[in-house]
């Protein structure tokens, strides 16, 4: 039983890592012989746990860096560009964030989505909920990929 618990902790912490995230946690759980419905919630929790902290921390860091001499101009342009994009996107910025996090491709995911939410200065709760929805969707996609199409049918049924 102790070994089994360790497998779950591995999946949880792998899913928490930047870049790897749940896109690595689910295949790792599959490789360890764990069931999808055990791996999925653990991977999702591991992936979304840092999100609120990342959104809040990223906002502070970007704003702080925008006020610094050498790099300030770069970060201020980043903020200005994000503001411009946010005005153009309007109500679609949350949909765009969801799609960005939901598609399990390199460079996408909760960590990058949190940075985008911070740069766009999205409110914490809506950004967190949208990122969580994206992570849930990405986890289901990874389940299909990790377990194969026939395995996925068995998962869903």
Backbone torsions as a table, in degrees:
resi	resn	phi	psi	omega
1	UNK	NA	-38.6	179.6
2	UNK	-61.8	-41.2	178.2
3	UNK	-62.3	-40.0	179.2
4	UNK	-62.4	-43.8	177.9
5	UNK	-61.6	-39.0	179.1
6	UNK	-63.0	-37.7	177.5
7	UNK	-60.1	-42.3	179.0
8	UNK	-65.9	-38.7	176.8
9	UNK	-64.5	-39.8	176.5
10	UNK	-59.7	-47.2	179.8
11	UNK	-60.8	-44.1	179.9
12	UNK	-59.3	-49.8	-176.8
13	UNK	-73.1	-34.0	174.9
14	UNK	-61.6	-42.7	-179.2
15	UNK	-67.7	-20.6	-179.6
16	UNK	-83.6	-18.1	-176.1
17	UNK	-70.2	139.6	174.4
18	UNK	-63.3	152.6	-179.3
19	UNK	71.4	-51.9	-177.9
20	UNK	-71.2	-57.1	176.4
21	UNK	49.2	-154.4	-179.3
22	UNK	-64.6	-24.6	178.8
23	UNK	-64.8	-19.1	173.9
24	UNK	-104.0	-31.1	-177.4
25	UNK	-65.5	-42.6	-179.2
26	UNK	-67.0	-50.3	176.4
27	UNK	-60.3	-33.6	177.3
28	UNK	-64.7	-42.4	177.7
29	UNK	-63.1	-40.4	177.4
30	UNK	-62.3	-44.5	-180.0
31	UNK	-62.8	-28.9	178.2
32	UNK	-85.0	1.5	176.5
33	UNK	83.2	17.2	179.9
34	UNK	-85.0	153.7	179.0
35	UNK	-75.0	143.8	-178.7
36	UNK	-55.6	-45.2	-176.2
37	UNK	-71.0	-9.9	170.4
38	UNK	-90.6	-40.7	-177.4
39	UNK	-71.8	-40.5	-173.8
40	UNK	-56.8	-56.2	-177.9
41	UNK	-65.7	-33.6	179.1
42	UNK	-67.8	-41.9	178.0
43	UNK	-65.3	-42.9	179.4
44	UNK	-62.0	-47.2	179.6
45	UNK	-61.0	-44.0	178.5
46	UNK	-62.7	-36.2	-177.5
47	UNK	-75.1	-37.8	-175.8
48	UNK	-90.7	-14.8	-179.0
49	UNK	-53.8	-45.1	-179.2
50	UNK	-77.8	-10.7	-170.9
51	UNK	-56.4	-52.4	-178.3
52	UNK	-60.4	-37.8	179.5
53	UNK	-67.0	-39.3	178.8
54	UNK	-65.2	-42.7	179.9
55	UNK	-61.8	-48.8	-178.1
56	UNK	-67.2	-44.8	-177.2
57	UNK	-68.3	-41.8	-179.0
58	UNK	-62.1	-40.5	178.2
59	UNK	-57.8	-47.1	-178.0
60	UNK	-65.7	-42.5	-178.2
61	UNK	-66.3	-46.2	-178.8
62	UNK	-63.5	-43.4	178.5
63	UNK	-64.3	-42.3	178.2
64	UNK	-61.9	-46.9	-178.1
65	UNK	-67.0	-28.0	178.7
66	UNK	-66.7	-19.1	-178.6
67	UNK	-96.8	0.8	-177.8
68	UNK	-93.1	148.0	-174.0
69	UNK	-52.0	-73.8	-171.1
70	UNK	-66.6	-47.2	-175.3
71	UNK	-96.0	-6.7	-175.4
72	UNK	-57.4	-42.7	-179.5
73	UNK	-60.0	-42.3	179.7
74	UNK	-60.7	-49.5	-177.2
75	UNK	-70.3	-32.8	176.3
76	UNK	-67.0	-40.0	175.9
77	UNK	-63.3	-38.0	177.6
78	UNK	-61.2	-45.9	178.5
79	UNK	-63.9	-45.1	-180.0
80	UNK	-61.2	-43.3	179.6
81	UNK	-64.8	-41.4	178.2
82	UNK	-63.0	-41.7	177.8
83	UNK	-62.0	-42.4	178.8
84	UNK	-62.3	-45.3	179.1
85	UNK	-64.0	-41.2	-179.0
86	UNK	-62.6	-40.0	177.9
87	UNK	-63.8	-40.6	-179.3
88	UNK	-70.2	-40.8	-178.1
89	UNK	-72.8	-35.1	179.5
90	UNK	54.6	-121.8	-175.6
91	UNK	-72.2	-10.6	-177.2
92	UNK	-89.6	-3.2	-177.7
93	UNK	-64.6	-35.9	178.7
94	UNK	-70.3	-37.4	176.3
95	UNK	-64.2	-43.8	177.5
96	UNK	-61.0	-40.9	178.1
97	UNK	-64.6	-42.9	177.9
98	UNK	-58.2	-50.4	-178.7
99	UNK	-62.5	-38.8	179.2
100	UNK	-61.1	-43.9	-178.4
101	UNK	-76.4	-34.6	-173.7
102	UNK	-71.7	-29.2	-177.9
103	UNK	-83.7	113.0	-176.8
104	UNK	-78.4	79.6	178.5
105	UNK	-121.6	160.5	178.1
106	UNK	-57.9	133.7	178.2
107	UNK	88.3	-5.9	177.2
108	UNK	-104.0	170.4	176.9
109	UNK	132.8	-174.8	-174.3
110	UNK	-67.4	-37.9	-178.4
111	UNK	-66.0	-50.8	179.9
112	UNK	-67.5	-38.9	176.9
113	UNK	-60.6	-37.5	177.4
114	UNK	-65.6	-40.2	177.1
115	UNK	-64.4	-42.6	177.8
116	UNK	-61.3	-44.8	179.2
117	UNK	-61.0	-38.9	179.5
118	UNK	-67.9	-44.4	-178.9
119	UNK	-65.7	-38.2	177.3
120	UNK	-77.6	-5.0	-179.6
121	UNK	55.6	45.0	175.7
122	UNK	-74.0	151.8	177.1
123	UNK	-67.4	146.8	-172.8
124	UNK	-58.0	-53.2	-173.3
125	UNK	-63.8	-51.3	178.8
126	UNK	-61.0	-40.6	179.7
127	UNK	-63.9	-43.8	179.5
128	UNK	-61.4	-44.7	-179.3
129	UNK	-64.4	-41.3	179.5
130	UNK	-67.1	-43.2	178.5
131	UNK	-64.1	-40.8	177.6
132	UNK	-61.3	-43.5	176.2
133	UNK	-60.4	-40.3	176.9
134	UNK	-64.0	-40.8	178.6
135	UNK	-65.8	-42.9	177.8
136	UNK	-59.4	-42.8	179.4
137	UNK	-67.2	-45.6	178.9
138	UNK	-60.6	-37.0	178.1
139	UNK	-63.9	-39.8	177.0
140	UNK	-66.5	-40.8	177.1
141	UNK	-62.2	-43.1	179.3
142	UNK	-66.2	-31.7	175.8
143	UNK	-63.0	-43.9	177.9
144	UNK	-62.6	-44.9	-179.3
145	UNK	-66.3	-44.2	-175.1
146	UNK	-72.0	-36.3	-176.7
147	UNK	-97.7	-5.3	-178.1
148	UNK	80.6	163.9	-176.1
149	UNK	-62.2	-45.3	179.9
150	UNK	-67.6	-39.0	176.2
151	UNK	-63.2	-36.7	179.7
152	UNK	-66.0	-39.0	177.2
153	UNK	-61.2	-40.6	176.4
154	UNK	-65.4	-34.7	178.5
155	UNK	-66.5	-46.4	-174.8
156	UNK	-70.9	-38.5	-179.0
157	UNK	-79.5	NA	NA
